[in-house]
Amino acid sequence: MQADPTSTLSSFEEAARGLLFPSESDRPLLPYRFGPEEPTPEAVLRARGLPAGTPVEEVSLASFFEGVTQAPEGAAAEEDATAERFRALVALLERELTELRVLRVGKVDIDALVLGRHPSGEWIGLSTQLVET
């Protein structure tokens, strides 16, 4: 077993500070500790206190971050810098965690959990809320 994942969560918090994940309501990415249980759809619903049958969709890390890691051609320097920060955040997640997955929970108001296994065995990562109508 490796060290407690608290310092890794702190590094995620620092890397994500000031970044807003775009949807109809841009929200921050916050450090999230799921725990030792594998984040299956059933386990996620239990942990979030949501009823069975609530939609849970698993997507890849690459597809989840696809729209934010590349600035549009001709983008302003600020947009380029934001895209670079998102790329650095994804690289940090990939470096620190294994078995990375993104779970989208719900419809319209969606809890998005970016989770991976820490060397300690715990599942940790980031969470955010998306609004998609």
N, C-alpha and C positions, 0 to 999 in steps of 0.2 A: 504494500500500500504506500502510495505517495502522500505528500503533505496535504493538509486540508485545502480545499479549493477556494478559500476566502481570498487569497492574494490574486488568484486567476480571475475571480469575479471582479475584484478591484481594477485589474488591468482592462477588463471588458468595459467597466464603467468609465474609466478614463478615456479609452479609445472612442467610445460612443458619445461622450459629453458634447452637447450642442448639436448633434445630428438628429434630424427629424426624418422618420420614415414616411414617405409620401403616400397618401391615400386621400380620400375626401376630407379627412381630418388628420393633418400631419401630427404624428406623435413621436415622443422620444423612444429610444431603445434603452431598456433598463436591464441591469443584471438580474438573473433569475436562477434560483436553485431549486431544481425539481426533486432531487433526492436520489436514493440508491435504486429505486424501482425503475425498470425500463419504462420509458414514456410511450406505452401503447395507447391507442385511442381510449380504451376503457380506463386506464390508469390516469390519463390526463383529465378525463371528465370527472373522475372521482376527486382528484386533487383540486380541481377548479370548482367543485361543488355544483356541477352541471348535470342535468338529467340524461340518462341513457337515451340514445337516439339523437342527441345534439350532433350535427355534422362535424366530423374531424377529417380534414384532408391533409395528407402528407405530400410535401413538395420538396424538390431538391434545394440545397443551399444556393446553387448557381441560379436557378430560376427565380427564387425569392428575391435575390439581390440584383437580378439582371438589369432592371431599369435604373438603378442608382449608382452602379459602379462605372458607368461610362457617361461622360457629359456629351450633350449633343454637339455635332460639328458646329464650329463658330461660337461655342459657348463662352460666356464671360469667365474671367480668371477665377471668380468666386465659385462658379459651378464646377470648373475643373478641379479646384481644391476640395470641394465637397465630395466629388466622385473619387478622388484620390484617398480621402479619409475613409470612405466606405470600402474601397479596395483594401486598405490597410486593416480595417476591422475584420473583413472576411479572412484575410491572411492570418490574423491573430487567432481567430476561431479555428481555422484549419491546423494551425501550429499547435494549439493547446489541447484540442479535443479530438476524439475519434468518433466514428459512427454518427457523424453530424446529420441532423434531419430538421426539417421545419414542419411544424404542425400548425395548421390553420383551423381554429375552433369556432364554430358558429357560422351564421350568415349575416350579412349586412354589417353588424358590429362584430368584428372578428378578433379573437385573441390569437396573436401569432407568437409561437414559441420556437426559438432557434436553440436547439439542444444538442449536446454531444456528451460523450463519456469522458470525464476527467480521469487522469491516472489514479486518483483515489477510488475510482469506481462509481462516484456520484455523477448524476446527470445534471449539468449546469449549462448556462448560456445567457440568452437575452430574451426579453419579451417586449411586445409592443401591441398596440391596438390599431386595427385598420377599420375604416368605414368604407364599404363598397355597396352602393345602391344600384 
